[in-house]
Amino acid sequence: MSFAIIETGGKQYKVAASNILKVEKLNITKGSKVEFKKVLLVNDDKTTEVGNPTINGATVEGLLLENIKDKKIIVFKKRRRQNSRKRYGHRQLLSKVQITKILKGGKIVSEIKENKIKLSNEAKSDKKKVIKKSVEKRTSKGKSKK
């Protein structure tokens, strides 16, 4: 299975076609194509190419699924014996990206078909609709008519 290692947002990620990953927020709209040009390593089933520091002509393409917020983390600072405490939280802004193609020198190393991308998005929306309907049924059954 072919894969690549990319750098974005100061972090490195190992990606393969059809992977969904959460990266630092990208300032683009939902459904847009994303292109990662900082490719550090590309492995197609036969050879491995390592960049110095990046590989010239190698790119990884993806599709932005949505911009989200990560779970909240609590930061608590305390100085002993001084009754000095500080507590605050932080939610990191993230982008969910599905990897569609890995290219090396203009040639496709790995890719997924377009219909798989659409199916995964439609399946998620259908699942949400089913959950909403089941919640509505439960709440309507519990109510009594007066």
C-alpha positions in Angstrom: 0.0 0.0 0.0 1.5 3.3 -1.0 1.7 6.2 1.4 3.3 9.6 1.8 4.4 11.8 4.7 3.4 15.4 4.5 3.9 18.5 6.7 1.2 21.0 7.4 0.5 23.3 10.4 4.0 22.5 11.8 3.2 18.8 12.1 3.9 15.7 10.0 1.3 13.2 9.0 1.5 9.8 7.3 -1.3 9.6 4.7 -2.7 7.2 2.2 -5.5 7.6 -0.4 -8.9 7.7 1.3 -7.5 8.6 4.7 -9.4 11.2 6.7 -7.3 13.3 9.0 -7.7 16.3 11.2 -5.2 19.1 10.6 -4.7 22.7 11.8 -7.5 24.9 10.4 -7.1 25.7 6.7 -8.7 29.0 5.6 -10.8 27.5 2.7 -14.4 26.6 2.4 -16.1 23.2 2.8 -15.9 21.0 -0.3 -12.8 22.7 -1.7 -9.7 20.9 -2.9 -6.6 21.1 -0.8 -3.1 20.6 -2.1 -0.2 19.8 0.2 3.2 20.6 -1.4 5.5 19.8 1.5 5.9 16.1 0.9 8.7 14.6 2.9 8.5 11.0 1.8 6.7 9.0 -0.9 6.4 5.2 -0.9 4.8 3.4 -3.8 4.8 -0.3 -3.4 8.2 -0.7 -5.2 10.3 2.2 -4.2 10.7 4.7 -1.4 11.8 8.3 -2.1 12.9 10.5 0.8 13.2 14.3 0.3 15.9 16.6 1.4 13.9 18.2 3.1 11.0 17.9 0.6 10.5 16.0 -2.7 10.4 18.3 -5.7 7.3 17.8 -7.9 5.5 15.7 -5.3 2.1 16.7 -4.1 -0.8 15.3 -2.1 -4.4 16.3 -3.0 -7.4 16.2 -0.7 -10.9 17.3 -0.2 -11.9 19.5 2.8 -14.9 17.8 4.4 -15.5 20.3 7.2 -14.0 22.8 9.6 -14.6 21.8 13.3 -13.5 22.5 16.8 -11.6 19.9 18.8 -12.6 18.8 22.3 -12.0 21.3 25.1 -8.8 21.1 27.1 -8.5 22.6 30.6 -5.3 24.5 31.5 -4.9 24.9 35.3 -2.0 26.9 36.8 -1.3 27.0 40.5 1.5 28.5 42.6 1.9 26.7 45.9 1.2 28.5 49.2 0.2 31.7 47.5 -3.5 31.1 46.9 -2.8 31.8 43.3 -4.8 29.8 40.8 -5.8 30.2 37.2 -8.1 27.9 35.2 -9.1 28.3 31.5 -10.0 26.2 28.6 -9.1 26.0 24.9 -10.7 24.5 21.8 -8.5 24.1 18.8 -9.9 24.8 15.3 -9.3 21.9 13.0 -10.1 20.9 9.4 -11.1 17.4 8.4 -9.5 16.5 5.1 -10.0 13.3 3.0 -6.9 12.4 0.9 -7.8 11.8 -2.7 -4.5 11.6 -4.6 -0.8 11.2 -4.1 1.3 12.5 -7.0 5.1 12.1 -7.6 6.6 14.0 -10.5 3.2 14.5 -12.1 2.4 10.8 -12.1 -0.4 9.3 -9.8 1.0 7.0 -7.2 -2.3 6.4 -5.4 -5.9 7.7 -5.7 -9.5 7.0 -4.8 -12.5 7.1 -7.0 -14.8 10.2 -6.9 -17.9 8.1 -6.1 -16.3 6.8 -2.8 -15.9 10.4 -1.6 -19.5 11.3 -2.3 -20.8 8.1 -0.8 -19.0 8.7 2.5 -20.4 12.2 2.8 -24.0 11.1 1.9 -23.8 8.2 4.3 -22.9 10.5 7.2 -25.8 12.8 6.4 -28.2 9.9 6.1 -27.0 8.6 9.5 -27.7 12.0 11.1 -31.3 12.0 9.6 -32.0 8.5 11.1 -30.8 9.6 14.5 -32.9 12.7 14.5 -36.0 10.7 13.5 -35.5 8.2 16.3 -35.1 11.0 18.8 -38.3 12.6 17.6 -40.2 9.4 17.9 -39.0 8.8 21.5 -40.0 12.3 22.6 -43.4 12.2 20.9 -44.3 8.8 22.5 -43.6 10.1 26.0 -46.0 13.0 25.8 -49.5 12.6 26.9 -52.5 14.4 25.4 -54.7 16.5 27.8 
